[in-house]
């Protein structure tokens, strides 16, 4: 009898050495795909969320008591490929000569020292990031006293879009595999034994966030709120703007009143206009999540170790650089989708200062500029006068998308953006030292140009 696509996939995962828990999770997703499970969430099934409490409404009496039972988990599986690099994004310089990882480590150690708490810091690495990350950490003091620095997410086969069998790509076998999305964090915690170790060590909650979002610090007010309300799961959200139209938003499912996260890949084609209506779908996921570890352990136990999240089916080619290569399906899940797995899940509105991910060199220029400062506790914060009004940066991708090219065009560092509303650059422009941007500035050149040291850039005609 010929093996099915699922049997072949499970066999390949076992041959590769993937844990049985990861194989069970993949099998669950595969069966839902094969059964025609609806990956789309239509707007007609949802209604907007209202009456969302804000961080500014929360109070706090004892920081150490609030954060004492909290562990911090950072997703560290990504390479800086959008910036042209092949090493962990967390090792890119964020500002003041320090990488994202150095700043996050510094934030954690400062809190540990000030509050005299354990505050474990764990990194969920991928196979692509683990070696370089651990090498970087080895150069300093250990990240944790009694726990490993990291744990590894699983890898799953890409599926041939026609047959649903594991795809074969002999030219580059590594491209036959992909991570199953950051929703794997819950299963990975359990199957590596870290969930049990955290609970045995007195940890009751985890704050999970992306490693490139330096605003995502463990706020004791949120920790105290989660404990006081008994929420099994809490997602930090921001009020949407035009820039968030492609992001994942929160809604309430009409059928049962549950909160759900809807991502771009889960939106039916005829609902795209509705999906982009940020004024209707007002609250957007920051990927700053708080979860009760006991509730997570209970959910995993009830489901035989599989934390089943809504399925995301990504249609791609096996070689993402070759559009003519075999079409594949990648079965993924989003960690924020766990909000629909807990009946009493909550959302909390937070300021934009807690949601500043670095996805492009536009974001990186702003982070490195004088709009932000690095405190003695290693918090990266906007200067007070710009906290609610950050400048918009738009750099020509032809010249600034790749990090090496970006750095070469700012050899003395970023221009001053503290008085800027917008900086738009089209063409090849190199900035000298001490350049100041004021107001809404557009630069468009057809030939390479260097802006002289000390130049003050103003809007045309000003």
Buried (B, 14 or more C-beta within 10 A) or exposed (E): EEEEBBEBBBBBBEEBEBBEBBBBBBBBBBEBBEEEEEBEBBBEBBBBBEEBEEBEEBEBEEBEBBBBBBBBBBBBBBBBEBBEBEBBBBBBBBBEEBBBBBBBBBBBBBBBEEBEBBBBBBBBBBBBBBEBBBEBBEEEEEBBEEBBBBBBBBBBBBBBBEEBBBBEBEEEEEBBBBBBBBBBBBBBBBBBEBBEBBBEEEBBBBBBBBBBBBBBBBBBBBBBBBBEEEBBBBBBBBBBEEEBBEBBBBBBBEEEEBBBBBBBBBBBEEBEEBBBBBEBBBBBBBBBBBBBBBBBBEBBEEBEBBBBBBBBBBEBBBBEEEEEBBBBBBBBBBBBBBBBBBEEBBBBBBBBBBBBBBBBBBBBBBBBBBBBEBEEBBBBBBEEEBEEEBBBBBBBEEBBBBBEBBBEBBEEBBBBBBBBBBBBBBBBBBBBBBBBBBBBBEBEEEEEEEBEEEBEBBEEEE
